[in-house]
Each structure stands twice: as structure tokens, then as C-alpha cells.
């Protein structure tokens, strides 16, 4: 029987929030300098079935870091900590058989979140975050479920953001449907007393970004909704403050 330390509890929470994480994510998010200590915590959590582990021994793939996800004891720990019902954690039991597409999607979100936390430490901004997993149990966000919901506070001013990251093979009709979902969400579910968040849409390539911008421009919607677009490459390669976001009408 393992009784997780406070740091191990934080690691379990990270696996809950992002579904799939690696040692580098954990080390940066815990702001911990000792990689050996992180590896020891992960090894113990895996041995006692709090986490599952994905690692390939194939040539070229064996240089990639192992990926961790919630396993049986970890799922039960999360359910108890957050007083969730079974329906709120049932999806985690399928993560050991998750597709590579879903794993890759989760890793991109985690990579961006890591960059945001590093940026937060060096900037004067304070952010709060909800991942898609956390949105499932949020009364306002559970229908829309963005990949990431962020609120930024600076000098008593607060801005908020929805973010969606689209996978490489996403069909164009799915992109268009997502725009309609945001417009309908604003019209029917958003509290008009509050400014509507920015909608940040991350596309797999320039072609799909141009298509979605053109489509959005043709729609009728309130000017309070601010759609902004970029590519996954820019999101991952550029520094947070340097990411180029395109508006609907921007050339």
C-alpha cells in the first residue's frame, strides 16, 4: 500500500487535468530541479498502480520520454479527493487503450500549459486555468468543453480565453461546426453581465486556418465575440508573447 507524498499527489492531479504527461512536464510544472527525484516518484506511483506508463522500446522511439496517465488507484484517489461520482471518472479507465491521436492531442495541450506556467512566473500576469477534464464538472463550461479555459488578471483587469486545438486530420465541417457552437453558446448560455472571452483557435496548418477565418468572417455574430487564429507549429515553437494570432479580418 502506498500513501502518496504531497508531491506525488500533485503529480496525480496533473495526470487528472491533462490525461497524459511526461517527466519533463512534471518537472517544469512542479518547478523541481532534481530529475532523479521526479523519476523516483513516477516509478513508485506506477508500481503501486496510481499511474499507467507508456514507453516504446523500438529503435528511434526509445529516445522519447515515457508518458503517464491515471491508473486504477490514481482514479480512485481523484474520485475521493474531488468527491466525484463514478460517471465523472469513468472515462479515465479507457486511457490505457487511448489512440495515439488522442494522446498526441493531450500532449500538445500540456506542452502549451507548461509554456504558460513558465511565462506566468516571469511576467506580471496571474492566470487561472481549467482544462477540458475540469470543464466536465463545471456548470457553465460543461457543454462547450474547450481544451483550455484561461483567465488573466493584471492590475484589477481580467481577460479570459477559450482555446481549442484541432488535430491534423480534422474535417472542415467540424471546424465550421465549432464556430457555430461558440456563437450559440454566447447567445444562449453566457451571462451578458460579463465580457465574452476571447476564442483562440489553433489549426493544424495555414490552409485550414485560412478556411476557418474566411468562414467565420461570413457568419453573423455579436462583436463581443473575438475569434483569433494561429497554427499548432507557432503555438509550440514561439514564445508565448511572440505567438502570432490572426483575427477574422486581418490580412
C-alpha positions as CSV (number, residue, x, y, z in Angstrom):
1,X,0.0,0.0,0.0
2,X,1.3,3.4,-1.0
3,X,0.3,6.7,0.8
4,X,1.4,9.3,-1.8
5,X,3.5,12.2,-0.6
6,X,2.3,15.8,-1.2
7,X,4.4,16.0,-4.4
8,X,3.1,12.7,-5.6
9,X,-0.4,13.9,-5.0
10,X,0.4,16.9,-7.2
11,X,1.6,14.5,-9.9
12,X,-1.6,12.6,-9.7
13,X,-3.6,15.8,-10.1
14,X,-1.6,16.7,-13.2
15,X,-2.4,13.3,-14.8
16,X,-6.1,14.0,-13.9
17,X,-6.0,17.5,-15.5
18,X,-4.2,16.6,-18.7
19,X,-4.8,12.9,-19.1
20,X,-1.2,12.3,-20.5
21,X,2.0,13.8,-19.2
22,X,5.7,13.0,-19.2
23,X,8.6,13.6,-16.8
24,X,9.6,16.9,-18.4
25,X,6.1,18.2,-17.9
26,X,6.0,17.2,-14.3
27,X,9.5,18.6,-13.5
28,X,8.6,22.0,-15.0
29,X,5.1,22.3,-13.5
30,X,6.4,21.3,-10.1
31,X,9.3,23.7,-10.6
32,X,11.7,21.0,-9.3
33,X,15.4,20.8,-10.2
34,X,16.1,17.1,-9.4
35,X,15.1,14.9,-12.3
36,X,16.1,11.8,-10.4
37,X,13.6,12.6,-7.6
38,X,10.8,13.1,-10.2
39,X,11.7,9.8,-11.8
40,X,11.6,8.1,-8.4
41,X,8.2,9.5,-7.6
42,X,6.9,8.4,-11.0
43,X,8.3,4.9,-10.7
44,X,6.7,4.4,-7.3
45,X,3.3,5.8,-8.5
46,X,3.5,3.4,-11.4
47,X,4.5,0.4,-9.3
48,X,1.5,1.0,-7.0
49,X,-0.9,1.4,-9.9
50,X,-1.6,5.1,-9.3
51,X,-0.3,5.8,-12.8
52,X,0.0,3.8,-16.0
53,X,3.1,4.1,-18.2
54,X,3.5,4.1,-22.0
55,X,7.1,3.5,-23.3
56,X,8.3,2.1,-26.6
57,X,11.5,0.1,-26.8
58,X,11.5,0.3,-30.6
59,X,14.5,1.9,-32.3
60,X,14.2,5.7,-32.6
61,X,11.1,5.7,-30.4
62,X,13.0,4.7,-27.3
63,X,14.5,8.2,-27.1
64,X,11.1,9.7,-26.4
65,X,10.2,10.1,-22.7
66,X,7.7,7.8,-21.1
67,X,4.1,9.0,-20.9
68,X,2.0,8.6,-17.8
69,X,-1.8,8.5,-17.3
70,X,-4.2,7.8,-14.4
71,X,-4.5,4.1,-13.5
72,X,-6.8,2.3,-11.0
73,X,-5.5,3.6,-7.7
74,X,-5.0,7.1,-9.1
75,X,-8.6,7.2,-10.5
76,X,-9.9,6.2,-7.1
77,X,-7.7,8.8,-5.4
78,X,-9.1,11.5,-7.7
79,X,-12.7,10.4,-7.2
80,X,-12.2,10.6,-3.4
81,X,-10.3,13.9,-3.4
82,X,-12.9,15.7,-5.6
83,X,-15.9,13.8,-4.3
84,X,-16.7,12.8,-7.9
85,X,-19.4,10.3,-8.9
86,X,-18.4,7.3,-10.9
87,X,-19.6,9.0,-14.1
88,X,-17.1,11.8,-13.6
89,X,-14.1,9.5,-13.6
90,X,-15.3,6.6,-15.7
91,X,-13.6,7.9,-18.9
92,X,-10.1,7.5,-17.3
93,X,-10.4,3.7,-17.2
94,X,-10.1,3.7,-21.0
95,X,-6.9,5.8,-21.2
96,X,-4.7,2.7,-21.2
97,X,-6.2,1.9,-24.6
98,X,-6.3,5.5,-25.9
99,X,-5.5,6.2,-29.5
100,X,-2.2,7.8,-30.5
101,X,-4.2,10.7,-31.9
102,X,-5.8,11.4,-28.6
103,X,-2.5,11.0,-26.7
104,X,-0.8,13.5,-29.1
105,X,-3.6,15.9,-28.7
106,X,-3.4,15.9,-24.9
107,X,0.4,16.3,-25.1
108,X,0.1,19.4,-27.2
109,X,-2.2,21.0,-24.6
110,X,0.2,20.0,-21.8
111,X,3.2,21.5,-23.7
112,X,1.3,24.8,-24.1
113,X,0.3,24.8,-20.5
114,X,3.9,24.3,-19.4
115,X,4.9,27.3,-21.5
116,X,2.1,29.4,-20.0
117,X,3.2,28.5,-16.4
118,X,6.8,29.4,-17.2
119,X,5.6,32.7,-18.8
120,X,3.5,33.4,-15.7
121,X,6.5,33.1,-13.5
122,X,8.4,35.8,-15.4
123,X,5.5,38.1,-16.3
124,X,3.4,40.3,-14.0
125,X,0.2,38.5,-15.1
126,X,-1.7,36.0,-12.9
127,X,-3.6,33.2,-14.7
128,X,-6.1,30.7,-13.6
129,X,-6.8,27.6,-15.8
130,X,-9.3,24.9,-16.4
131,X,-8.5,22.0,-18.7
132,X,-11.2,20.1,-20.7
133,X,-11.3,17.5,-18.0
134,X,-12.1,20.1,-15.3
135,X,-14.8,21.6,-17.6
136,X,-16.7,18.4,-17.4
137,X,-17.7,19.2,-13.8
138,X,-18.1,23.0,-14.4
139,X,-21.7,24.2,-14.5
140,X,-21.0,26.9,-17.2
141,X,-18.4,25.1,-19.3
142,X,-19.5,21.5,-19.3
143,X,-21.4,21.8,-22.6
144,X,-18.7,23.6,-24.6
145,X,-15.7,21.9,-23.1
146,X,-12.8,23.9,-24.6
147,X,-9.3,22.3,-24.5
148,X,-8.3,25.0,-22.1
149,X,-10.1,27.9,-20.4
150,X,-7.9,30.7,-19.1
151,X,-8.4,33.9,-17.1
152,X,-5.7,36.6,-16.8
153,X,-5.7,39.2,-14.1
154,X,-3.4,42.3,-14.3
155,X,-3.9,45.4,-12.3
156,X,-7.5,44.5,-11.5
157,X,-8.3,44.0,-15.1
158,X,-9.4,40.5,-16.1
159,X,-9.4,38.9,-19.6
160,X,-10.5,35.4,-20.3
161,X,-9.9,32.9,-23.1
162,X,-11.3,29.8,-24.6
163,X,-8.8,27.7,-26.5
164,X,-9.3,24.8,-28.9
165,X,-6.5,22.8,-30.6
166,X,-7.5,21.0,-33.8
167,X,-5.9,17.8,-34.9
168,X,-4.2,17.4,-38.3
169,X,-7.0,15.4,-39.9
170,X,-9.9,17.3,-38.6
171,X,-12.5,17.7,-41.4
172,X,-13.5,21.2,-42.4
173,X,-17.2,20.7,-41.5
174,X,-16.0,20.0,-37.9
175,X,-14.1,23.3,-37.8
176,X,-17.2,25.2,-39.1
177,X,-19.4,23.4,-36.5
178,X,-17.1,24.6,-33.7
179,X,-17.6,28.2,-34.7
180,X,-21.4,27.7,-34.6
181,X,-21.1,26.2,-31.2
182,X,-19.3,29.3,-29.8
183,X,-21.8,31.6,-31.4
184,X,-24.7,29.6,-29.9
185,X,-23.0,29.4,-26.6
186,X,-22.7,33.2,-26.4
187,X,-26.3,33.7,-27.5
188,X,-27.9,31.2,-25.1
189,X,-25.5,30.3,-22.2
190,X,-23.3,33.2,-21.5
191,X,-24.0,35.7,-18.7
192,X,-24.3,39.1,-20.5
193,X,-23.1,41.0,-17.5
194,X,-19.6,39.7,-18.3
195,X,-17.4,40.3,-21.3
196,X,-17.3,37.3,-23.5
197,X,-13.8,35.5,-23.5
198,X,-11.5,35.6,-26.5
199,X,-11.8,32.4,-28.6
200,X,-8.3,31.1,-29.5
201,X,-8.4,28.5,-32.3
202,X,-5.2,26.6,-33.1
203,X,-5.3,25.0,-36.6
204,X,-3.0,22.2,-37.9
205,X,-1.9,24.2,-40.9
206,X,-2.2,27.5,-42.8
207,X,-4.7,26.2,-45.3
208,X,-7.2,25.2,-42.6
209,X,-6.6,28.4,-40.7
210,X,-7.4,30.5,-43.8
211,X,-10.5,28.4,-44.5
212,X,-11.9,28.9,-41.0
213,X,-11.1,32.6,-40.9
214,X,-13.0,33.1,-44.2
215,X,-15.9,31.0,-42.9
216,X,-16.1,32.9,-39.6
217,X,-16.0,36.2,-41.4
218,X,-19.2,35.3,-43.2
219,X,-21.1,34.5,-40.1
220,X,-23.4,36.8,-38.2
221,X,-22.5,37.2,-34.6
222,X,-22.1,39.7,-31.9
223,X,-19.0,41.8,-32.0
224,X,-18.3,40.9,-28.3
225,X,-17.0,37.5,-29.6
226,X,-13.4,37.9,-30.7
227,X,-12.0,35.0,-32.7
228,X,-8.3,34.6,-33.0
229,X,-6.4,32.0,-35.0
230,X,-2.9,30.5,-35.2
231,X,-1.2,27.3,-36.2
232,X,0.0,24.4,-33.9
233,X,3.6,25.0,-35.2
234,X,3.6,28.6,-34.0
235,X,1.9,27.6,-30.7
236,X,4.6,25.2,-29.8
237,X,7.7,26.8,-31.3
238,X,7.2,30.5,-30.5
239,X,7.4,32.2,-27.1
240,X,4.1,33.0,-25.5
241,X,4.3,36.7,-26.1
242,X,5.5,36.2,-29.7
243,X,2.8,33.9,-30.9
244,X,1.2,35.4,-34.0
245,X,-2.6,35.4,-33.6
246,X,-4.7,36.3,-36.7
247,X,-8.1,38.0,-36.3
248,X,-11.0,37.2,-38.7
249,X,-10.4,40.3,-40.9
250,X,-6.6,40.6,-40.6
251,X,-4.7,40.2,-43.9
